[in-house]
Amino acid sequence: MPAINHPFQPLFALLRADEFEVYVVGGAVRDWLQGTCPKDVDMVTNEPLSTLYERIEGAALIATKVPLLHFKRDVSVDVSQWEGTNIVSHLRQRDFTMNAMAIDVSGNVIDPLDGKRALEQKTIQLASLKSLYADPVRILRAFRFRSASGFIISVQTMKAIHTEKYKLRDVAKERIGLEMRKIITSSNAEAVLNELNHEHVLPYILPEYTKTSALSFYGVKEEWERWLLLSDQWKVDMTPVFRKWGLATSDVHAYHMRHRLMQGVRTHAPSKRDIYTYGVHVHLQVDRLVSVVDEQFTSREEQIKQLGNLIPIETRMDLLLQPKELLTHFQRTPGRWLGHMMERLESEVVEGTLKNDKQTLWQRAKELDDED
């Protein structure tokens, strides 16, 4: 293929050293050949990243599975050392032929696997029959790219997917989680997930899943709302899955609360205690989602807002009598008695049977102490 005009010359000028080679590879080459200017650029070199790090201002070394040197100029750039003995052997180890092309400093396109033809034919073709065995996560990427681009997955590649999909069970759960979150936040998430469903890939990602009907997000774009809709339609509690994926505890808790509430709102009207426990915002969010999914459900939006306005506190910290004061007054050490007393005071204030003022709270605290 003859040399081409490209926008990568400033990056070559920055990275090039006389005794080393450097190339732009992967998606940036693919996008440029399709007429799209890439926002992220992957480059490979045979120069040690440690010496490159010393030369590139503002660069950071990232200790991922494949070590990277990351920096930003007009675009975001990741540089790695190539795998294999030369650039061609490196390209042969990549995922798909359309991503197995490189551009050198002179603008020459190196295309040992005929990736340009795959682009022209809009076909996702494995770079090697060992590609999925080497990294089963590439299965998910194939479906994600198919839905985003409209490309077809070649017969050979689909056959390999069905042969190797069981190996997804052995992939680090954090990597699966990262790829699934990319999928569910994408503009074509429904299509990708339904394709994974249709091709029987999901059971190797979500063990709790059992094949069911097509998924719809009803135009919802927020990530956590999409997970809730997936859970609701496919009857999967993602709480243990998220833990395995290594999500932050606060994120897992936020999902779990909403998932549990989504199951409950269909069977009973909200109470003050419910509103206080989950919060008005969460209640309204879940109420809206259930209204979208279930045509038989009658929204309780106004009732939720009215109950929320009747609750005088948002958290226990809003009580005008705090544990430290009780410990000082009763001259006791902390224990179950203190937790029990605070729970009673909090509950009665929320239900409206006790005013949140100091004198009233003290009087009630003394009554509770006498009861014990």
VENHU-V384571 format. One record per pair of residues at least 24 apart in sequence whose C-alpha atoms are under 10 Angstrom apart, sorted by the first residue. I is the first residue (numbers start at 1). GAP is how many residues later the second one is. Records with the same first field share a line. If there is no record, write none. Layout:
I = GAP ; GAP
This chain:
1 = 107 ; 108 ; 109 ; 110 ; 115
2 = 105 ; 106 ; 107 ; 108
3 = 100 ; 101 ; 102 ; 103 ; 104 ; 105 ; 106 ; 107
4 = 29 ; 99 ; 102 ; 103 ; 104 ; 105
5 = 27 ; 101 ; 102 ; 103
6 = 26 ; 27 ; 31 ; 97 ; 100 ; 101 ; 102
7 = 25 ; 30 ; 31 ; 100
8 = 30 ; 33 ; 67 ; 95 ; 96 ; 97 ; 99
9 = 95 ; 96 ; 97 ; 98
10 = 63 ; 64
11 = 30 ; 32 ; 62 ; 63 ; 64 ; 66 ; 94
12 = 31 ; 92 ; 93 ; 94
13 = 92
14 = 41 ; 42 ; 43
15 = 28 ; 30 ; 32 ; 37 ; 40 ; 41 ; 64
16 = 29 ; 31 ; 36 ; 89
17 = 30 ; 35
19 = 27 ; 28
20 = 25 ; 26 ; 27 ; 28
21 = 24 ; 25 ; 26 ; 65 ; 66 ; 83 ; 84
22 = 24 ; 25 ; 57 ; 58 ; 59 ; 60 ; 65 ; 80 ; 81 ; 82 ; 83
23 = 56 ; 59 ; 64 ; 78 ; 79 ; 80 ; 81 ; 82 ; 83 ; 84 ; 85 ; 86 ; 87
24 = 53 ; 54 ; 55 ; 77 ; 78 ; 79 ; 80 ; 81 ; 83 ; 85
25 = 54 ; 62 ; 65 ; 66 ; 69 ; 74 ; 75 ; 76 ; 77 ; 78 ; 79 ; 84 ; 85
26 = 65 ; 68 ; 69 ; 70 ; 71 ; 72 ; 73 ; 74 ; 75 ; 76 ; 77
27 = 71 ; 72 ; 73 ; 74 ; 75
28 = 71 ; 73 ; 74 ; 75
29 = 69 ; 70 ; 71 ; 72 ; 73 ; 74 ; 80 ; 87
30 = 67 ; 68 ; 69 ; 70 ; 71 ; 72 ; 85 ; 86 ; 89
31 = 67 ; 68 ; 88
33 = 76 ; 83 ; 86 ; 87
34 = 82 ; 85 ; 86
37 = 38
38 = 37 ; 38
39 = 35 ; 36 ; 37 ; 38
40 = 32 ; 34 ; 35 ; 36 ; 37 ; 38
41 = 31 ; 34 ; 35 ; 36 ; 37 ; 38
42 = 26 ; 28 ; 34 ; 35 ; 36 ; 37 ; 38 ; 60
43 = 25 ; 26 ; 34 ; 35 ; 36 ; 37 ; 38 ; 39 ; 59 ; 60
44 = 24 ; 34 ; 35 ; 36 ; 37 ; 38 ; 39 ; 43 ; 46 ; 58
45 = 34 ; 35 ; 36 ; 37 ; 38 ; 41 ; 42
46 = 34 ; 35 ; 36 ; 37 ; 39 ; 40 ; 41
47 = 33 ; 34 ; 35
48 = 32 ; 33
49 = 30 ; 31 ; 32
52 = 27
87 = 25
88 = 24 ; 25
91 = 36
92 = 34 ; 35 ; 36 ; 39
93 = 33 ; 34 ; 35 ; 37 ; 38 ; 41
94 = 32 ; 33 ; 34 ; 37 ; 40 ; 41 ; 44
95 = 29 ; 30 ; 31 ; 32 ; 33 ; 34 ; 35 ; 36 ; 37 ; 39 ; 40 ; 42 ; 43 ; 44 ; 46 ; 47
96 = 27 ; 28 ; 29 ; 30 ; 31 ; 32 ; 35 ; 36 ; 42 ; 45 ; 46 ; 61
97 = 26 ; 27 ; 28 ; 29 ; 30 ; 31
98 = 24 ; 25 ; 26 ; 27 ; 28 ; 29
99 = 25 ; 26 ; 27 ; 28
100 = 26 ; 27
118 = 33 ; 36
119 = 32
121 = 30 ; 31
122 = 24 ; 27 ; 28 ; 29 ; 30 ; 31 ; 32
123 = 26 ; 27 ; 28 ; 29 ; 30 ; 31 ; 32 ; 34
124 = 27 ; 28 ; 29 ; 30 ; 31 ; 32 ; 33 ; 34
125 = 27 ; 28 ; 29 ; 30 ; 31 ; 32 ; 33
126 = 27 ; 28 ; 30 ; 31 ; 32 ; 34
127 = 30
128 = 29
129 = 27 ; 28 ; 31
130 = 30 ; 34
131 = 26 ; 29 ; 33
132 = 25 ; 28 ; 29 ; 31 ; 32 ; 33 ; 35 ; 36
133 = 27 ; 28 ; 30 ; 31 ; 32 ; 34 ; 35
134 = 30 ; 33
135 = 29 ; 32 ; 33 ; 36
136 = 25 ; 28 ; 29 ; 30 ; 31 ; 32 ; 33 ; 34 ; 35 ; 40
137 = 28 ; 30 ; 31 ; 34 ; 35 ; 38 ; 39 ; 42 ; 43
138 = 27 ; 30 ; 41
139 = 25 ; 26 ; 29 ; 57 ; 62
140 = 25 ; 28 ; 36 ; 39 ; 40 ; 43 ; 52 ; 53 ; 56 ; 61 ; 62 ; 65
141 = 38 ; 39 ; 41 ; 42 ; 51
142 = 50
143 = 40 ; 48 ; 49 ; 50 ; 52 ; 53
144 = 35 ; 36 ; 38 ; 39 ; 40 ; 42 ; 44 ; 45 ; 47 ; 48 ; 49 ; 51 ; 52
145 = 38 ; 43 ; 47
146 = 42 ; 45 ; 46 ; 49
147 = 39 ; 40 ; 41 ; 42 ; 43 ; 44 ; 45 ; 46 ; 48
148 = 38 ; 39 ; 40 ; 41 ; 43 ; 44
149 = 39
158 = 41
161 = 38 ; 40
162 = 37 ; 38 ; 39
165 = 34 ; 35 ; 36 ; 37 ; 38 ; 39 ; 40
166 = 35 ; 37 ; 38 ; 39
167 = 37 ; 38
168 = 33 ; 34 ; 35 ; 36 ; 37
169 = 34 ; 35 ; 36 ; 37 ; 38
170 = 34 ; 35
171 = 34
172 = 72 ; 73
173 = 32 ; 68 ; 69 ; 70 ; 71 ; 72 ; 73
174 = 68 ; 69 ; 70 ; 71 ; 72 ; 73
175 = 70 ; 71
176 = 29 ; 30 ; 68 ; 69
177 = 28 ; 64 ; 65 ; 66 ; 67 ; 68 ; 69 ; 70
178 = 67 ; 68 ; 69
180 = 25 ; 65
181 = 42 ; 46
182 = 41
184 = 33 ; 37 ; 38 ; 39 ; 40 ; 42 ; 43 ; 46
185 = 36 ; 37 ; 38 ; 39 ; 41 ; 42
186 = 35 ; 37
187 = 32 ; 34
189 = 26 ; 27 ; 28 ; 32 ; 37
190 = 24 ; 25 ; 26 ; 27 ; 28 ; 29 ; 36 ; 40
191 = 24 ; 25
193 = 37
205 = 36
206 = 30 ; 31 ; 32 ; 35
207 = 29 ; 34
208 = 26 ; 27 ; 28 ; 29 ; 30 ; 32 ; 33
209 = 25 ; 26 ; 27 ; 28 ; 29
210 = 24 ; 25 ; 26
211 = 24
216 = 77
217 = 72 ; 75 ; 76
218 = 71 ; 74 ; 75
219 = 73
220 = 69 ; 72
224 = 27 ; 30 ; 31 ; 34 ; 35
225 = 30 ; 33 ; 34 ; 60 ; 61 ; 64
226 = 63
227 = 28 ; 32
228 = 27 ; 28 ; 30 ; 31 ; 32 ; 34 ; 58 ; 61 ; 62
229 = 30 ; 33 ; 57 ; 60 ; 61 ; 63 ; 64
231 = 28 ; 31
232 = 27 ; 30 ; 31 ; 57 ; 58 ; 61
233 = 60
254 = 24 ; 28
257 = 25
258 = 24 ; 25 ; 27 ; 28
259 = 27
260 = 26
261 = 25 ; 26
262 = 24 ; 25 ; 27 ; 28
263 = 27
265 = 25 ; 32 ; 34 ; 35
266 = 24 ; 25 ; 28 ; 30 ; 31 ; 32 ; 33
267 = 30
269 = 31 ; 34 ; 35
270 = 30 ; 33 ; 34 ; 37
271 = 32 ; 33 ; 36 ; 37 ; 80
272 = 32 ; 34 ; 35 ; 36 ; 37 ; 38 ; 39 ; 75 ; 78 ; 79 ; 80
273 = 34 ; 35 ; 38 ; 74 ; 75 ; 77 ; 78
274 = 30 ; 33 ; 34
275 = 29 ; 30 ; 32 ; 33 ; 36 ; 39 ; 75
276 = 31 ; 32 ; 35 ; 36 ; 37 ; 38 ; 39 ; 71 ; 74 ; 75
277 = 37 ; 38 ; 73
279 = 25 ; 29 ; 35 ; 36
280 = 24 ; 25 ; 26 ; 27 ; 28 ; 29 ; 34
281 = 24 ; 27
283 = 25
308 = 42
310 = 40 ; 41 ; 42
311 = 38 ; 39 ; 40 ; 41
312 = 37 ; 38 ; 39 ; 40 ; 43 ; 44
313 = 33 ; 36 ; 37 ; 43
314 = 36
315 = 31 ; 35
316 = 26 ; 27 ; 29 ; 30 ; 31 ; 33 ; 34
317 = 29
318 = 28 ; 38
319 = 26 ; 27 ; 30 ; 36 ; 37 ; 38 ; 39 ; 42
320 = 35 ; 36 ; 37 ; 38 ; 39 ; 40 ; 41 ; 42
321 = 24 ; 25 ; 35 ; 36 ; 37 ; 38 ; 39 ; 40 ; 41 ; 44
322 = 36 ; 39
325 = 37
326 = 36 ; 39 ; 40
329 = 33 ; 37
330 = 36 ; 39
337 = 31 ; 32 ; 35
338 = 31
340 = 28
341 = 24 ; 25 ; 27 ; 28 ; 31
344 = 24
